[in-house]
Amino acid sequence: MNYENSIWRDTGQPISTRVEALMAEMTIEEKVSQLGSFWIRPAERNSNGEGNVAPMENTFSKDQASFDTEIVDGLGQITRAFGSAPRDPAAGRARLAELQRKVVAANRFGIPALAHEECLTGFTTLGATCYPASIAWGASWDPQLVNEMATRIGADMKKAGVHLGLSPVLDVVRDYRWGRVEETLGEDPHLVSELSTAYVRGIQNSGVHATLKHFAGYSASRAGRNHAPVTIGHREFEDVILPPFERAVREAGVKSVMNSYSDIDGETPAASHRLLTEVLRERWGFTGTVVSDYWAISFLETMHRIAKDQDEAGIVSLAAGMDVELPETNAFRNLAQAVADGRLNAEILDTAVRRVLVQKAELGLLNADWSPEADWEGDQVDFDSAANRAHAGKMAEESIILLKNTGLLPLGGPSAPESIAVVGPSATQPRAHLGCYSFTNHVLSRFFGEDVHGIELPTILDSLISAPALAGAEISYKRGVDFTDMDDSGIAAAVAAARAAQVAIVTVGDLAGLFGRGTSGEGCDVVDLSLPGRQADLVEAVLATGTPTILVLVTGRPYSLGAFAQRAAGIVQAFMPGEEGGPALASVLTGDVNPSGKLPVQIPDHIGGQPGTYLQPPLGWYSDGVSNLDPRPLYPFGHGLSYTDFELRDLQISDAEIANDGTVDISVTLTNTGDRSGAEVIQLYLRDEVASVVRPRRWLTGFAKVALKAGESKRVSFTVHADRTSFTGLENQRIVEPGSFAVEVGNSSEELPLTGSFTIAGEVREVPEGRVMDTPVQVNAVDSPHFQEAAPSGA
């Protein structure tokens, strides 16, 4: 039947009208088909038989129906056509187009599937740009950089025929031992919110829908163990875990949300009507689709045991507010029969189908002129353009953090050392620069081992050797140890090289992988925060030589440095800086780039380091006489040094007292008092002096990354709404309480030279849904009478 003249094909009609017209013509079986998915998984495995890129993938590989069988009556989504096996970009694009043609031909309406792909560190396909890991975005404290990156990722995915990206991760770090810390944006909900909304806006402006994950509570699992239960109070859940998701829904208009695997005090998000419907849709107004994390609906039977079989799991999840089952159809397979025998209300099914079809209509998949080649740009496919690489390099440079410097850094210039010993595994293994969801680590390493990367990956060693600032230096290299191999026989050679050199650079850290195949990444959790393998022994041995030593960490999580920090001449932290990480680190070490990164997580002193995060009540911090354990960090949240000096002065608070729904302007002057250009992150914190519940010692309320030439000053002004002091009260209602609030401004959560206060007057105010959650900032040259146009806090 020809549907070209049907109402649902008429792009001049409202999308709601088109979708209702289409649904009126569909059978129940055809509706159910729109809620499922199919994953053509590769049969190949590496020499060890390993191949999983999703949890328990092998378990679900048995008895999988064929693609041709599954697409009868239509298909909701095609799973990871690019990111499952190595495939030339042009061939991958052509393959997806062929799969889409099959889907169109197999259903009587000619509706294509929505194609989704991972995109956490870039489009997860062979030959695509690999940007820094999410934790490095957090270290940049720069939403504009993140926005441009996401725009580029979305543009590449769109021209490949991909519609939905399974990013960003909005989980707020609660335990550094969790393997997926590298996928997060840090430990503060405001920082995570600012950067994640920038990502969502960027990718969706390119025509690809973003997916928030993992909704919600995933990062608060017991002992930092993947998929472990979450035991978290309602107040922490509302005030720390949920805000980034809420802002991405309300402010960025995100189109898709993915559930969390973990159960929260026994409640599983994949079956939670409270989370998926009451919070997400009724409170926040989300109108997009909820997609399951891979096999999360099946896990309701097999792992959580709240459903007796797959069919019941599907019914429970759909009724809770789930819309699409990923990565393939299992629990949703028999929904039509469930409607027929009365176990599932037909309106519940229709509600989910309606959301899916609206999403397809928004993406143009219901248009008569749709074709899988519509967004192709010629025959050549370049997903790693020079412009992409330049931006990846910029992001790497802006995310590198100088933790300590006794004056040895930068190494370039007239006082450059004549000899440098570079030791450690990170110097020559560029895969260490990439996150676990990079194509190189996520997929390619399973097929070809550690030496095939799929993209150009300059190493730290090669970048140092080619650095003009070190042209006269003799640079030697000894690996010393591997990332996890316990063989320490190479340490002696590394020590000899360090003794013979004027300066030693020790490069240690992580090599990301999945489910225990790496030291960081999904399923790569740790028992403590000591450096992996024998790397701590290598650091200790080199420090013992007495040669001035620069410690360079390339990691996905923070590691304990308390044993080394006092003896190191300098410490540089890079959180998986991406494909241009080698040149970026060399540029920072030699001084070609002035570091401006700030810690999005703290660096622990001791290897226990728990709970670690700065967002603690007084008793979560150090209290003399309470415990023999000191949880304070070695380097606090927000810390990061520069090769120039900055001065903060002249704190002004516009009002001594504001109404319980009013605003206050808080401004400071920042001056670059050094002799070179640089950028500083101004951080504004508030502290509730007295409250009806225990509050954090302080919380990040606003920030601004400000670039200044030598001698230049700028005035930075934050507009803080009373809602930014709100919290979940004793009656579980969000409230603003009257009282005194301390204002603290500085360059880390513990380095706050400017302090003041204001008072909120009036009565306790219950805050309605849709509260003010951002803190606008204005930056202005000191001698200008007008501020620049207001921008988000990270501008």
CORTA-V219214 format. One record per residue. N is the residue number from 0. RES is the residue in three letters. SS is DSSP state (H for helix, E for strand, L for the rest). BURIAL is I if it has 16 or more other C-alpha atoms within 10 Angstrom, else O. Layout:
((N:RES:SS:BURIAL) (N:RES:SS:BURIAL))
//
This chain:
((0:MET:L:O) (1:ASN:L:O) (2:TYR:L:O) (3:GLU:L:O) (4:ASN:L:O) (5:SER:L:O) (6:ILE:H:I) (7:TRP:H:I) (8:ARG:H:I) (9:ASP:L:I) (10:THR:L:O) (11:GLY:L:O) (12:GLN:L:O) (13:PRO:L:O) (14:ILE:H:I) (15:SER:H:O) (16:THR:H:O) (17:ARG:H:I) (18:VAL:H:I) (19:GLU:H:I) (20:ALA:H:O) (21:LEU:H:I) (22:MET:H:I) (23:ALA:H:O) (24:GLU:H:O) (25:MET:L:O) (26:THR:L:O) (27:ILE:H:I) (28:GLU:H:I) (29:GLU:H:I) (30:LYS:H:I) (31:VAL:H:I) (32:SER:H:I) (33:GLN:L:I) (34:LEU:L:I) (35:GLY:L:I) (36:SER:E:I) (37:PHE:E:I) (38:TRP:E:I) (39:ILE:L:I) (40:ARG:L:I) (41:PRO:L:O) (42:ALA:L:O) (43:GLU:L:O) (44:ARG:L:O) (45:ASN:L:O) (46:SER:L:O) (47:ASN:L:O) (48:GLY:L:O) (49:GLU:L:O) (50:GLY:L:I) (51:ASN:L:I) (52:VAL:L:I) (53:ALA:L:I) (54:PRO:L:I) (55:MET:L:O) (56:GLU:L:O) (57:ASN:H:O) (58:THR:H:O) (59:PHE:H:O) (60:SER:L:O) (61:LYS:L:O) (62:ASP:L:O) (63:GLN:L:O) (64:ALA:L:O) (65:SER:L:O) (66:PHE:H:I) (67:ASP:H:O) (68:THR:H:O) (69:GLU:H:I) (70:ILE:L:I) (71:VAL:L:I) (72:ASP:L:I) (73:GLY:L:I) (74:LEU:L:I) (75:GLY:L:I) (76:GLN:E:I) (77:ILE:E:I) (78:THR:E:I) (79:ARG:L:I) (80:ALA:L:I) (81:PHE:L:I) (82:GLY:L:I) (83:SER:L:I) (84:ALA:L:I) (85:PRO:L:I) (86:ARG:L:I) (87:ASP:L:O) (88:PRO:H:I) (89:ALA:H:O) (90:ALA:H:O) (91:GLY:H:I) (92:ARG:H:I) (93:ALA:H:I) (94:ARG:H:O) (95:LEU:H:I) (96:ALA:H:I) (97:GLU:H:O) (98:LEU:H:I) (99:GLN:H:I) (100:ARG:H:I) (101:LYS:H:I) (102:VAL:H:I) (103:VAL:H:I) (104:ALA:H:I) (105:ALA:H:I) (106:ASN:L:I) (107:ARG:L:O) (108:PHE:L:I) (109:GLY:L:I) (110:ILE:L:I) (111:PRO:L:I) (112:ALA:L:I) (113:LEU:E:I) (114:ALA:E:I) (115:HIS:E:I) (116:GLU:E:I) (117:GLU:L:I) (118:CYS:L:I) (119:LEU:L:I) (120:THR:L:I) (121:GLY:L:I) (122:PHE:L:I) (123:THR:L:I) (124:THR:L:I) (125:LEU:L:I) (126:GLY:L:I) (127:ALA:L:I) (128:THR:L:I) (129:CYS:L:I) (130:TYR:L:I) (131:PRO:L:I) (132:ALA:L:I) (133:SER:H:I) (134:ILE:H:I) (135:ALA:H:I) (136:TRP:H:I) (137:GLY:H:I) (138:ALA:H:I) (139:SER:H:I) (140:TRP:L:I) (141:ASP:L:I) (142:PRO:H:I) (143:GLN:H:I) (144:LEU:H:I) (145:VAL:H:I) (146:ASN:H:I) (147:GLU:H:I) (148:MET:H:I) (149:ALA:H:I) (150:THR:H:I) (151:ARG:H:I) (152:ILE:H:I) (153:GLY:H:I) (154:ALA:H:I) (155:ASP:H:I) (156:MET:H:I) (157:LYS:H:I) (158:LYS:L:I) (159:ALA:L:I) (160:GLY:L:I) (161:VAL:L:I) (162:HIS:L:I) (163:LEU:E:I) (164:GLY:E:I) (165:LEU:L:I) (166:SER:L:I) (167:PRO:L:I) (168:VAL:E:I) (169:LEU:L:I) (170:ASP:L:I) (171:VAL:L:I) (172:VAL:L:I) (173:ARG:L:I) (174:ASP:L:I) (175:TYR:L:I) (176:ARG:L:I) (177:TRP:L:I) (178:GLY:H:I) (179:ARG:H:I) (180:VAL:H:I) (181:GLU:H:I) (182:GLU:H:I) (183:THR:L:I) (184:LEU:L:I) (185:GLY:L:I) (186:GLU:L:I) (187:ASP:L:I) (188:PRO:H:I) (189:HIS:H:I) (190:LEU:H:I) (191:VAL:H:I) (192:SER:H:I) (193:GLU:H:I) (194:LEU:H:I) (195:SER:H:I) (196:THR:H:I) (197:ALA:H:I) (198:TYR:H:I) (199:VAL:H:I) (200:ARG:H:I) (201:GLY:H:I) (202:ILE:H:I) (203:GLN:H:I) (204:ASN:H:O) (205:SER:L:I) (206:GLY:L:I) (207:VAL:L:I) (208:HIS:E:I) (209:ALA:E:I) (210:THR:E:I) (211:LEU:E:I) (212:LYS:E:I) (213:HIS:E:I) (214:PHE:E:I) (215:ALA:L:I) (216:GLY:L:I) (217:TYR:H:I) (218:SER:H:I) (219:ALA:H:I) (220:SER:E:I) (221:ARG:H:I) (222:ALA:H:I) (223:GLY:H:I) (224:ARG:L:I) (225:ASN:L:I) (226:HIS:L:I) (227:ALA:L:I) (228:PRO:L:I) (229:VAL:E:I) (230:THR:L:I) (231:ILE:L:O) (232:GLY:L:O) (233:HIS:H:O) (234:ARG:H:I) (235:GLU:H:O) (236:PHE:H:I) (237:GLU:H:O) (238:ASP:H:O) (239:VAL:H:I) (240:ILE:H:I) (241:LEU:L:I) (242:PRO:H:I) (243:PRO:H:I) (244:PHE:H:I) (245:GLU:H:I) (246:ARG:H:I) (247:ALA:H:I) (248:VAL:H:I) (249:ARG:H:O) (250:GLU:L:I) (251:ALA:L:I) (252:GLY:L:I) (253:VAL:L:I) (254:LYS:L:I) (255:SER:E:I) (256:VAL:E:I) (257:MET:E:I) (258:ASN:E:I) (259:SER:L:I) (260:TYR:L:I) (261:SER:L:I) (262:ASP:E:I) (263:ILE:E:I) (264:ASP:L:O) (265:GLY:L:O) (266:GLU:E:I) (267:THR:E:I) (268:PRO:H:I) (269:ALA:H:I) (270:ALA:H:I) (271:SER:L:I) (272:HIS:H:I) (273:ARG:H:O) (274:LEU:H:I) (275:LEU:H:I) (276:THR:H:I) (277:GLU:H:O) (278:VAL:H:I) (279:LEU:H:I) (280:ARG:H:I) (281:GLU:H:O) (282:ARG:H:O) (283:TRP:L:I) (284:GLY:L:I) (285:PHE:L:I) (286:THR:L:I) (287:GLY:L:I) (288:THR:E:I) (289:VAL:E:I) (290:VAL:E:I) (291:SER:L:I) (292:ASP:L:I) (293:TYR:L:I) (294:TRP:L:I) (295:ALA:H:I) (296:ILE:H:I) (297:SER:H:I) (298:PHE:H:I) (299:LEU:H:I) (300:GLU:H:I) (301:THR:H:I) (302:MET:L:O) (303:HIS:L:I) (304:ARG:L:O) (305:ILE:L:I) (306:ALA:L:I) (307:LYS:L:O) (308:ASP:L:O) (309:GLN:H:I) (310:ASP:H:I) (311:GLU:H:I) (312:ALA:H:I) (313:GLY:H:I) (314:ILE:H:I) (315:VAL:H:I) (316:SER:H:I) (317:LEU:H:I) (318:ALA:H:I) (319:ALA:H:I) (320:GLY:L:I) (321:MET:L:I) (322:ASP:L:I) (323:VAL:E:I) (324:GLU:L:I) (325:LEU:L:I) (326:PRO:L:I) (327:GLU:L:I) (328:THR:L:I) (329:ASN:L:I) (330:ALA:L:I) (331:PHE:L:I) (332:ARG:L:I) (333:ASN:L:I) (334:LEU:H:I) (335:ALA:H:I) (336:GLN:H:O) (337:ALA:H:I) (338:VAL:H:I) (339:ALA:H:O) (340:ASP:L:O) (341:GLY:L:O) (342:ARG:L:O) (343:LEU:L:I) (344:ASN:L:O) (345:ALA:H:O) (346:GLU:H:O) (347:ILE:H:I) (348:LEU:H:I) (349:ASP:H:I) (350:THR:H:O) (351:ALA:H:I) (352:VAL:H:I) (353:ARG:H:I) (354:ARG:H:I) (355:VAL:H:I) (356:LEU:H:I) (357:VAL:H:I) (358:GLN:H:I) (359:LYS:H:I) (360:ALA:H:I) (361:GLU:H:O) (362:LEU:L:I) (363:GLY:L:I) (364:LEU:L:I) (365:LEU:L:I) (366:ASN:L:I) (367:ALA:L:I) (368:ASP:L:O) (369:TRP:L:O) (370:SER:L:I) (371:PRO:L:I) (372:GLU:L:I) (373:ALA:L:O) (374:ASP:L:O) (375:TRP:L:O) (376:GLU:L:O) (377:GLY:L:O) (378:ASP:L:O) (379:GLN:L:O) (380:VAL:L:I) (381:ASP:L:O) (382:PHE:L:I) (383:ASP:L:I) (384:SER:L:O) (385:ALA:H:O) (386:ALA:H:O) (387:ASN:H:I) (388:ARG:H:I) (389:ALA:H:O) (390:HIS:H:I) (391:ALA:H:I) (392:GLY:H:I) (393:LYS:H:I) (394:MET:H:I) (395:ALA:H:I) (396:GLU:H:I) (397:GLU:H:I) (398:SER:H:I) (399:ILE:L:I) (400:ILE:E:I) (401:LEU:E:I) (402:LEU:E:I) (403:LYS:E:I) (404:ASN:E:I) (405:THR:L:O) (406:GLY:L:O) (407:LEU:L:I) (408:LEU:L:I) (409:PRO:L:I) (410:LEU:L:I) (411:GLY:L:I) (412:GLY:L:O) (413:PRO:L:O) (414:SER:L:O) (415:ALA:L:I) (416:PRO:L:I) (417:GLU:L:O) (418:SER:E:I) (419:ILE:E:I) (420:ALA:E:I) (421:VAL:E:I) (422:VAL:E:I) (423:GLY:L:I) (424:PRO:H:I) (425:SER:H:I) (426:ALA:H:I) (427:THR:L:I) (428:GLN:L:I) (429:PRO:H:I) (430:ARG:H:I) (431:ALA:H:I) (432:HIS:H:I) (433:LEU:L:I) (434:GLY:L:I) (435:CYS:L:I) (436:TYR:L:I) (437:SER:L:I) (438:PHE:H:I) (439:THR:H:I) (440:ASN:H:I) (441:HIS:H:I) (442:VAL:H:I) (443:LEU:H:I) (444:SER:H:I) (445:ARG:H:I) (446:PHE:H:I) (447:PHE:H:O) (448:GLY:L:O) (449:GLU:L:O) (450:ASP:L:O) (451:VAL:L:O) (452:HIS:L:I) (453:GLY:L:I) (454:ILE:L:O) (455:GLU:L:O) (456:LEU:L:I) (457:PRO:L:I) (458:THR:L:I) (459:ILE:H:I) (460:LEU:H:I) (461:ASP:H:O) (462:SER:H:I) (463:LEU:H:I) (464:ILE:H:I) (465:SER:L:O) (466:ALA:L:I) (467:PRO:H:O) (468:ALA:H:I) (469:LEU:H:I) (470:ALA:L:O) (471:GLY:L:O) (472:ALA:L:I) (473:GLU:E:O) (474:ILE:E:I) (475:SER:E:I) (476:TYR:E:I) (477:LYS:E:I) (478:ARG:L:I) (479:GLY:L:I) (480:VAL:L:I) (481:ASP:L:I) (482:PHE:L:I) (483:THR:L:O) (484:ASP:L:O) (485:MET:L:O) (486:ASP:L:O) (487:ASP:L:O) (488:SER:L:O) (489:GLY:L:O) (490:ILE:H:I) (491:ALA:H:O) (492:ALA:H:O) (493:ALA:H:I) (494:VAL:H:I) (495:ALA:H:O) (496:ALA:H:I) (497:ALA:H:I) (498:ARG:H:I) (499:ALA:L:O) (500:ALA:L:I) (501:GLN:L:I) (502:VAL:E:I) (503:ALA:E:I) (504:ILE:E:I) (505:VAL:E:I) (506:THR:E:I) (507:VAL:E:I) (508:GLY:E:I) (509:ASP:L:I) (510:LEU:L:I) (511:ALA:E:I) (512:GLY:L:I) (513:LEU:L:I) (514:PHE:L:I) (515:GLY:L:O) (516:ARG:L:I) (517:GLY:L:I) (518:THR:L:I) (519:SER:E:I) (520:GLY:L:I) (521:GLU:L:I) (522:GLY:L:I) (523:CYS:L:I) (524:ASP:L:I) (525:VAL:L:I) (526:VAL:L:O) (527:ASP:L:I) (528:LEU:L:I) (529:SER:L:I) (530:LEU:L:I) (531:PRO:L:I) (532:GLY:L:I) (533:ARG:L:I) (534:GLN:H:I) (535:ALA:H:I) (536:ASP:H:O) (537:LEU:H:I) (538:VAL:H:I) (539:GLU:H:O) (540:ALA:H:I) (541:VAL:H:I) (542:LEU:H:I) (543:ALA:L:O) (544:THR:L:O) (545:GLY:L:O) (546:THR:L:I) (547:PRO:E:I) (548:THR:E:I) (549:ILE:E:I) (550:LEU:E:I) (551:VAL:E:I) (552:LEU:E:I) (553:VAL:E:I) (554:THR:E:I) (555:GLY:L:I) (556:ARG:L:I) (557:PRO:L:I) (558:TYR:L:I) (559:SER:L:I) (560:LEU:L:I) (561:GLY:L:I) (562:ALA:L:O) (563:PHE:L:O) (564:ALA:L:I) (565:GLN:L:O) (566:ARG:L:O) (567:ALA:L:I) (568:ALA:L:I) (569:GLY:E:I) (570:ILE:E:I) (571:VAL:E:I) (572:GLN:E:I) (573:ALA:E:I) (574:PHE:E:I) (575:MET:L:I) (576:PRO:L:I) (577:GLY:L:I) (578:GLU:L:I) (579:GLU:L:I) (580:GLY:H:I) (581:GLY:H:I) (582:PRO:H:I) (583:ALA:H:I) (584:LEU:H:I) (585:ALA:H:I) (586:SER:H:I) (587:VAL:H:I) (588:LEU:H:I) (589:THR:H:I) (590:GLY:L:I) (591:ASP:L:I) (592:VAL:L:I) (593:ASN:L:I) (594:PRO:L:I) (595:SER:L:I) (596:GLY:L:I) (597:LYS:L:I) (598:LEU:L:I) (599:PRO:L:I) (600:VAL:L:I) (601:GLN:L:I) (602:ILE:E:I) (603:PRO:L:I) (604:ASP:L:I) (605:HIS:L:I) (606:ILE:L:I) (607:GLY:L:I) (608:GLY:L:I) (609:GLN:L:I) (610:PRO:L:I) (611:GLY:L:I) (612:THR:L:I) (613:TYR:L:I) (614:LEU:L:I) (615:GLN:L:I) (616:PRO:L:O) (617:PRO:H:O) (618:LEU:H:O) (619:GLY:H:I) (620:TRP:L:I) (621:TYR:L:O) (622:SER:L:O) (623:ASP:L:O) (624:GLY:L:O) (625:VAL:L:O) (626:SER:L:O) (627:ASN:L:O) (628:LEU:L:O) (629:ASP:L:I) (630:PRO:L:I) (631:ARG:L:I) (632:PRO:L:I) (633:LEU:L:I) (634:TYR:E:I) (635:PRO:L:I) (636:PHE:L:I) (637:GLY:L:I) (638:HIS:L:I) (639:GLY:L:I) (640:LEU:E:I) (641:SER:L:I) (642:TYR:L:I) (643:THR:L:I) (644:ASP:L:I) (645:PHE:E:I) (646:GLU:E:O) (647:LEU:E:I) (648:ARG:E:O) (649:ASP:E:O) (650:LEU:E:I) (651:GLN:E:I) (652:ILE:E:I) (653:SER:L:O) (654:ASP:L:O) (655:ALA:L:O) (656:GLU:E:I) (657:ILE:E:I) (658:ALA:L:O) (659:ASN:L:I) (660:ASP:L:O) (661:GLY:L:O) (662:THR:E:I) (663:VAL:E:I) (664:ASP:E:O) (665:ILE:E:I) (666:SER:E:I) (667:VAL:E:I) (668:THR:E:I) (669:LEU:E:I) (670:THR:E:I) (671:ASN:E:I) (672:THR:L:I) (673:GLY:L:I) (674:ASP:L:O) (675:ARG:L:O) (676:SER:L:I) (677:GLY:E:I) (678:ALA:E:I) (679:GLU:E:I) (680:VAL:E:I) (681:ILE:E:I) (682:GLN:E:I) (683:LEU:E:I) (684:TYR:E:I) (685:LEU:E:I) (686:ARG:E:I) (687:ASP:E:I) (688:GLU:L:O) (689:VAL:L:O) (690:ALA:L:O) (691:SER:L:O) (692:VAL:L:O) (693:VAL:L:O) (694:ARG:L:I) (695:PRO:L:I) (696:ARG:L:I) (697:ARG:L:I) (698:TRP:E:I) (699:LEU:E:I) (700:THR:E:I) (701:GLY:E:I) (702:PHE:E:I) (703:ALA:E:I) (704:LYS:E:I) (705:VAL:E:I) (706:ALA:E:I) (707:LEU:E:I) (708:LYS:L:I) (709:ALA:L:I) (710:GLY:L:O) (711:GLU:L:I) (712:SER:E:I) (713:LYS:E:I) (714:ARG:E:I) (715:VAL:E:I) (716:SER:E:I) (717:PHE:E:I) (718:THR:E:I) (719:VAL:E:I) (720:HIS:E:I) (721:ALA:H:I) (722:ASP:H:I) (723:ARG:H:I) (724:THR:H:I) (725:SER:L:I) (726:PHE:E:I) (727:THR:E:I) (728:GLY:L:I) (729:LEU:L:O) (730:GLU:L:O) (731:ASN:L:O) (732:GLN:L:O) (733:ARG:E:I) (734:ILE:E:I) (735:VAL:E:I) (736:GLU:L:I) (737:PRO:L:I) (738:GLY:E:I) (739:SER:E:I) (740:PHE:E:I) (741:ALA:E:O) (742:VAL:E:I) (743:GLU:E:I) (744:VAL:E:I) (745:GLY:E:I) (746:ASN:L:I) (747:SER:L:I) (748:SER:L:I) (749:GLU:L:I) (750:GLU:L:O) (751:LEU:L:I) (752:PRO:L:O) (753:LEU:E:I) (754:THR:E:O) (755:GLY:E:O) (756:SER:E:I) (757:PHE:E:I) (758:THR:E:I) (759:ILE:E:I) (760:ALA:L:I) (761:GLY:L:O) (762:GLU:L:O) (763:VAL:L:O) (764:ARG:E:O) (765:GLU:E:I) (766:VAL:L:I) (767:PRO:L:O) (768:GLU:L:O) (769:GLY:L:O) (770:ARG:L:O) (771:VAL:L:O) (772:MET:L:I) (773:ASP:L:I) (774:THR:L:I) (775:PRO:L:I) (776:VAL:E:I) (777:GLN:E:I) (778:VAL:E:I) (779:ASN:E:I) (780:ALA:E:I) (781:VAL:L:I) (782:ASP:L:O) (783:SER:L:O) (784:PRO:L:O) (785:HIS:L:O) (786:PHE:L:O) (787:GLN:L:O) (788:GLU:L:O) (789:ALA:L:O) (790:ALA:E:O) (791:PRO:L:I) (792:SER:L:I) (793:GLY:L:I) (794:ALA:L:I))
//
